[in-house]
Amino acid sequence: MNNVEGNKTNQMSSLPDSSAEKTLLERIGNAKKVIKDCRKENYFYASTQNYREPWLRDLVYSEDLLLKLGYEKEVRNHLSEFIKLQRKNGHIPTVISKSYSKLIKRRFQSCISDTEILFVTGMCKYANFCGTEFFKKMRRL
């Protein structure tokens, strides 16, 4: 067998069979359902069960995929919620939670932490994907 035929055989054996492909498509569908269930009005919850709050870290870690799936507005809203709560010293809350009395509680680190780095990372990801119009609007506020 020549090298070209060998490559074709290797490529064919690496293709998923129909049952594996079906399983993969089901798992992708399940993952998209979880994302949809975590989506709320102005942000995404970190989980459908245990962490039913918007965490900045979890958004930034999943942001690339969320943007590719068409959640541009939701990502922008999520980031905006954290911008609204930023302290004058630059601190960004790690998580936003609401108490039963509907008061907003913010959890901040005691010093500048990875939250601020993740916030900048998230804003850069958003700008790279969607453009900088969001920043221009924020500057006017």
GROMACS elastic network, one bead per residue, 0.5 to 0.9 nm:
[ bonds ]
;  ai    aj funct       b0    kb
    1     4     6  0.81958   500
    1     5     6  0.61796   500
    1     6     6  0.64891   500
    2     5     6  0.55124   500
    2     6     6  0.63276   500
    2     7     6  0.88756   500
    3     6     6  0.50064   500
    3     7     6  0.62381   500
    3     8     6  0.87481   500
    4     7     6  0.51894   500
    4     8     6  0.63923   500
    4     9     6  0.87966   500
    5     8     6  0.50990   500
    5     9     6  0.62762   500
    5    10     6  0.87193   500
    6     9     6  0.51385   500
    6    10     6  0.62691   500
    6    11     6  0.86501   500
    7    10     6  0.51075   500
    7    11     6  0.61314   500
    7    12     6  0.86028   500
    8    11     6  0.50708   500
    8    12     6  0.61380   500
    8    13     6  0.86743   500
    9    12     6  0.51353   500
    9    13     6  0.62475   500
    9    14     6  0.87461   500
   10    13     6  0.52544   500
   10    14     6  0.63707   500
   11    14     6  0.52785   500
   11    15     6  0.66427   500
   12    15     6  0.54200   500
   12    16     6  0.87345   500
   13    16     6  0.78919   500
   15    21     6  0.89603   500
   16    19     6  0.78783   500
   16    20     6  0.56391   500
   16    21     6  0.56806   500
   17    20     6  0.53435   500
   17    21     6  0.60667   500
   17    22     6  0.85386   500
   18    22     6  0.59671   500
   18    23     6  0.85350   500
   19    23     6  0.61396   500
   19    24     6  0.85516   500
   20    23     6  0.50306   500
   20    24     6  0.61130   500
   20    25     6  0.85955   500
   21    24     6  0.50322   500
   21    25     6  0.61572   500
   21    26     6  0.85841   500
   22    25     6  0.51124   500
   22    26     6  0.61659   500
   22    27     6  0.86592   500
   23    26     6  0.50591   500
   23    27     6  0.62236   500
   23    28     6  0.86405   500
   24    27     6  0.51189   500
   24    28     6  0.61987   500
   24    29     6  0.85757   500
   25    28     6  0.50429   500
   25    29     6  0.61160   500
   25    30     6  0.85980   500
   26    30     6  0.61504   500
   26    31     6  0.86185   500
   27    31     6  0.61070   500
   27    32     6  0.85653   500
   28    31     6  0.50606   500
   28    32     6  0.62021   500
   28    33     6  0.86341   500
   29    32     6  0.51351   500
   29    33     6  0.62635   500
   29    34     6  0.88055   500
   30    33     6  0.50437   500
   30    34     6  0.63803   500
   30    35     6  0.87969   500
   31    34     6  0.51247   500
   31    35     6  0.63802   500
   31    36     6  0.86911   500
   32    35     6  0.50583   500
   32    36     6  0.61821   500
   32    37     6  0.86085   500
   32    69     6  0.89288   500
   33    37     6  0.60635   500
   33    38     6  0.85619   500
   34    38     6  0.61213   500
   34    39     6  0.86342   500
   34    47     6  0.81712   500
   34    48     6  0.71104   500
   35    38     6  0.51258   500
   35    39     6  0.62778   500
   35    44     6  0.80870   500
   35    45     6  0.89409   500
   35    47     6  0.87623   500
   35    48     6  0.87335   500
   35    66     6  0.83700   500
   36    39     6  0.51889   500
   36    40     6  0.84696   500
   36    44     6  0.88623   500
   37    40     6  0.78596   500
   37    44     6  0.87753   500
   37    45     6  0.85745   500
   37    47     6  0.86530   500
   37    48     6  0.64876   500
   38    43     6  0.85226   500
   38    44     6  0.53091   500
   38    46     6  0.68746   500
   38    47     6  0.61415   500
   38    48     6  0.55465   500
   38    52     6  0.79473   500
   39    42     6  0.81299   500
   39    43     6  0.62969   500
   39    45     6  0.64027   500
   39    74     6  0.78161   500
   40    43     6  0.53573   500
   40    44     6  0.55458   500
   40    45     6  0.70650   500
   40    74     6  0.83137   500
   41    44     6  0.81203   500
   41    74     6  0.77883   500
   41    77     6  0.84582   500
   42    73     6  0.88545   500
   42    74     6  0.62630   500
   42    75     6  0.83837   500
   42    76     6  0.86018   500
   42    77     6  0.51011   500
   42    78     6  0.56422   500
   42    80     6  0.85063   500
   42    81     6  0.73029   500
   43    53     6  0.87089   500
   43    54     6  0.61863   500
   43    59     6  0.87526   500
   43    74     6  0.59863   500
   43    75     6  0.69023   500
   43    76     6  0.85332   500
   43    77     6  0.60764   500
   43    79     6  0.79586   500
   43    81     6  0.76750   500
   44    47     6  0.83989   500
   44    52     6  0.86454   500
   44    53     6  0.75701   500
   44    54     6  0.55936   500
   44    55     6  0.79976   500
   44    58     6  0.88136   500
   44    59     6  0.72276   500
   44    74     6  0.76195   500
   44    75     6  0.80402   500
   44    78     6  0.68751   500
   45    48     6  0.68973   500
   45    51     6  0.67332   500
   45    52     6  0.50241   500
   45    55     6  0.70413   500
   45    58     6  0.85673   500
   45    59     6  0.86304   500
   46    49     6  0.87890   500
   46    50     6  0.82710   500
   46    51     6  0.53967   500
   46    52     6  0.61182   500
   46    53     6  0.61259   500
   46    54     6  0.59034   500
   46    55     6  0.60730   500
   46    56     6  0.88760   500
   46    57     6  0.89133   500
   46    58     6  0.59711   500
   46    59     6  0.75631   500
   47    50     6  0.60022   500
   47    52     6  0.56485   500
   47    53     6  0.77875   500
   47    54     6  0.89611   500
   48    51     6  0.70000   500
   48    52     6  0.61675   500
   49    52     6  0.62442   500
   50    53     6  0.88931   500
   51    54     6  0.80711   500
   51    55     6  0.85280   500
   52    97     6  0.83610   500
   53    95     6  0.68747   500
   53    96     6  0.62377   500
   53    97     6  0.55670   500
   53    98     6  0.80602   500
   54    57     6  0.89835   500
   54    58     6  0.80282   500
   54    59     6  0.79075   500
   54    78     6  0.76502   500
   54    94     6  0.87872   500
   54    95     6  0.57614   500
   54    96     6  0.56753   500
   54    97     6  0.72158   500
   55    58     6  0.55544   500
   55    59     6  0.65461   500
   55    60     6  0.89466   500
   55    93     6  0.85529   500
   55    94     6  0.60716   500
   55    96     6  0.66985   500
   55    97     6  0.89888   500
   56    59     6  0.52862   500
   56    60     6  0.63284   500
   56    61     6  0.87407   500
   56    78     6  0.80861   500
   56    79     6  0.76904   500
   56    82     6  0.76255   500
   56    92     6  0.88994   500
   56    93     6  0.78636   500
   56    94     6  0.59423   500
   56    95     6  0.62800   500
   56    96     6  0.86443   500
   56   115     6  0.71690   500
   56   118     6  0.73989   500
   56   119     6  0.70451   500
   56   122     6  0.85333   500
   57    60     6  0.53018   500
   57    61     6  0.62295   500
   57    62     6  0.87578   500
   57    94     6  0.73058   500
   57    95     6  0.84352   500
   57   114     6  0.87112   500
   57   115     6  0.69028   500
   57   118     6  0.64264   500
   57   119     6  0.80308   500
   57   122     6  0.88912   500
   58    61     6  0.51650   500
   58    62     6  0.62912   500
   58    63     6  0.82752   500
   59    62     6  0.52787   500
   59    63     6  0.55091   500
   59    66     6  0.85889   500
   59    75     6  0.76897   500
   59    78     6  0.79445   500
   59    79     6  0.85956   500
   59   122     6  0.78840   500
   60    64     6  0.78397   500
   60   118     6  0.65915   500
   60   119     6  0.75492   500
   60   121     6  0.72573   500
   60   122     6  0.51355   500
   60   123     6  0.87798   500
   60   125     6  0.83332   500
   61    64     6  0.76671   500
   61   118     6  0.87664   500
   61   122     6  0.84676   500
   62    65     6  0.57935   500
   62    66     6  0.62437   500
   62    67     6  0.88124   500
   63    67     6  0.60367   500
   63    68     6  0.85245   500
   63    71     6  0.89542   500
   63    75     6  0.72432   500
   63   122     6  0.72496   500
   63   125     6  0.75282   500
   63   126     6  0.79853   500
   64    67     6  0.53810   500
   64    68     6  0.63408   500
   64    69     6  0.87613   500
   64   125     6  0.71956   500
   64   126     6  0.83796   500
   64   129     6  0.84561   500
   65    69     6  0.61052   500
   65    70     6  0.87294   500
   65    71     6  0.88605   500
   66    69     6  0.50936   500
   66    70     6  0.64983   500
   66    71     6  0.53931   500
   66    72     6  0.74026   500
   66    74     6  0.87809   500
   66    75     6  0.74947   500
   67    70     6  0.52006   500
   67    71     6  0.51439   500
   67    72     6  0.52582   500
   67    73     6  0.88679   500
   67    74     6  0.89628   500
   67    75     6  0.73505   500
   67   126     6  0.79042   500
   67   129     6  0.73923   500
   67   130     6  0.85917   500
   68    71     6  0.74250   500
   68    72     6  0.82957   500
   68   129     6  0.86721   500
   69    72     6  0.83990   500
   70    73     6  0.81708   500
   70    74     6  0.89234   500
   71    74     6  0.52666   500
   71    75     6  0.61332   500
   71    76     6  0.85964   500
   72    75     6  0.52411   500
   72    76     6  0.61571   500
   72    77     6  0.86045   500
   72   126     6  0.80244   500
   72   129     6  0.87713   500
   72   130     6  0.75139   500
   73    76     6  0.50917   500
   73    77     6  0.61114   500
   73    78     6  0.85840   500
   74    77     6  0.50024   500
   74    78     6  0.60655   500
   74    79     6  0.86249   500
   75    78     6  0.50315   500
   75    79     6  0.62309   500
   75    80     6  0.84856   500
   75   126     6  0.78445   500
   76    79     6  0.52429   500
   76    80     6  0.60476   500
   76    81     6  0.87238   500
   76   123     6  0.87765   500
   76   126     6  0.75684   500
   76   134     6  0.79899   500
   77    81     6  0.62270   500
   77    82     6  0.88773   500
   78    81     6  0.53132   500
   78    82     6  0.68522   500
   78    83     6  0.89475   500
   79    82     6  0.53245   500
   79    83     6  0.63264   500
   79    84     6  0.88578   500
   79   119     6  0.78789   500
   79   122     6  0.78126   500
   79   123     6  0.75355   500
   80    84     6  0.62056   500
   80    85     6  0.88037   500
   80   138     6  0.89522   500
   81    84     6  0.52904   500
   81    85     6  0.67642   500
   81    96     6  0.85425   500
   82    85     6  0.52289   500
   82    86     6  0.63104   500
   82    92     6  0.65736   500
   82    93     6  0.67288   500
   82    94     6  0.86933   500
   82    95     6  0.84736   500
   82    96     6  0.79154   500
   82   119     6  0.85823   500
   83    86     6  0.52069   500
   83    87     6  0.88623   500
   83    92     6  0.74029   500
   84    87     6  0.87108   500
   85    91     6  0.87759   500
   85    92     6  0.68479   500
   85    93     6  0.69836   500
   85    96     6  0.88992   500
   85   106     6  0.78682   500
   86    89     6  0.81311   500
   86    90     6  0.61392   500
   86    91     6  0.56986   500
   86    93     6  0.68657   500
   87    90     6  0.53100   500
   87    91     6  0.52260   500
   87    92     6  0.66249   500
   87    93     6  0.85744   500
   88    91     6  0.73481   500
   90   112     6  0.80850   500
   90   116     6  0.77935   500
   91   108     6  0.72312   500
   91   109     6  0.80484   500
   91   111     6  0.78102   500
   91   112     6  0.62304   500
   91   113     6  0.83312   500
   91   115     6  0.81162   500
   91   116     6  0.66567   500
   92    95     6  0.88663   500
   92   107     6  0.88395   500
   92   108     6  0.67321   500
   92   109     6  0.84706   500
   92   112     6  0.84435   500
   92   113     6  0.89863   500
   92   115     6  0.64648   500
   92   116     6  0.59561   500
   92   119     6  0.76943   500
   93    96     6  0.68444   500
   93   106     6  0.57525   500
   93   107     6  0.53218   500
   93   109     6  0.73305   500
   93   115     6  0.72772   500
   93   116     6  0.85849   500
   94   106     6  0.74804   500
   94   107     6  0.56526   500
   94   108     6  0.56120   500
   94   109     6  0.70781   500
   94   115     6  0.59486   500
   94   116     6  0.87887   500
   95   105     6  0.85178   500
   95   106     6  0.61496   500
   95   107     6  0.56155   500
   95   108     6  0.76625   500
   96   104     6  0.69524   500
   96   105     6  0.59966   500
   96   107     6  0.66522   500
   97   103     6  0.84167   500
   97   104     6  0.59826   500
   97   105     6  0.51409   500
   97   106     6  0.63090   500
   97   107     6  0.80559   500
   98   101     6  0.76889   500
   98   102     6  0.53724   500
   98   103     6  0.54987   500
   98   105     6  0.56504   500
   98   106     6  0.84520   500
   99   102     6  0.51069   500
   99   103     6  0.54928   500
   99   104     6  0.66469   500
   99   105     6  0.69722   500
  100   103     6  0.74488   500
  101   104     6  0.88592   500
  102   105     6  0.89962   500
  108   111     6  0.81252   500
  108   112     6  0.89682   500
  108   115     6  0.87948   500
  109   112     6  0.68220   500
  109   113     6  0.65870   500
  109   115     6  0.81799   500
  110   113     6  0.82350   500
  112   115     6  0.75678   500
  112   116     6  0.67747   500
  112   117     6  0.89449   500
  113   116     6  0.60555   500
  113   117     6  0.72432   500
  114   118     6  0.59566   500
  114   119     6  0.84200   500
  115   118     6  0.50322   500
  115   119     6  0.60439   500
  115   120     6  0.87267   500
  116   120     6  0.63683   500
  116   121     6  0.85846   500
  117   120     6  0.52781   500
  117   121     6  0.61894   500
  117   122     6  0.86126   500
  118   122     6  0.59674   500
  118   123     6  0.85128   500
  119   122     6  0.50510   500
  119   123     6  0.61740   500
  119   124     6  0.85834   500
  120   123     6  0.51121   500
  120   124     6  0.61285   500
  120   125     6  0.85865   500
  121   124     6  0.51553   500
  121   125     6  0.61814   500
  121   126     6  0.86381   500
  122   125     6  0.50920   500
  122   126     6  0.61827   500
  122   127     6  0.86241   500
  123   126     6  0.50682   500
  123   127     6  0.61315   500
  123   128     6  0.85666   500
  123   135     6  0.89235   500
  124   127     6  0.50310   500
  124   128     6  0.60158   500
  124   129     6  0.85205   500
  125   128     6  0.51660   500
  125   129     6  0.62189   500
  125   130     6  0.84939   500
  126   129     6  0.52329   500
  126   130     6  0.57839   500
  126   131     6  0.73403   500
  126   132     6  0.83443   500
  126   134     6  0.89114   500
  127   130     6  0.52324   500
  127   132     6  0.51238   500
  127   133     6  0.81396   500
  127   134     6  0.77439   500
  127   135     6  0.80905   500
  128   131     6  0.57773   500
  128   132     6  0.78152   500
  130   133     6  0.80308   500
  130   134     6  0.84252   500
  131   134     6  0.74907   500
  131   135     6  0.87741   500
  132   135     6  0.53925   500
  132   136     6  0.66598   500
  133   136     6  0.51086   500
  133   137     6  0.63721   500
  133   138     6  0.87083   500
  134   137     6  0.52366   500
  134   138     6  0.62458   500
  134   139     6  0.87298   500
  135   139     6  0.61368   500
  135   140     6  0.88136   500
  136   139     6  0.52202   500
  136   140     6  0.66773   500
  137   140     6  0.53555   500
  137   141     6  0.68269   500
  138   141     6  0.53332   500
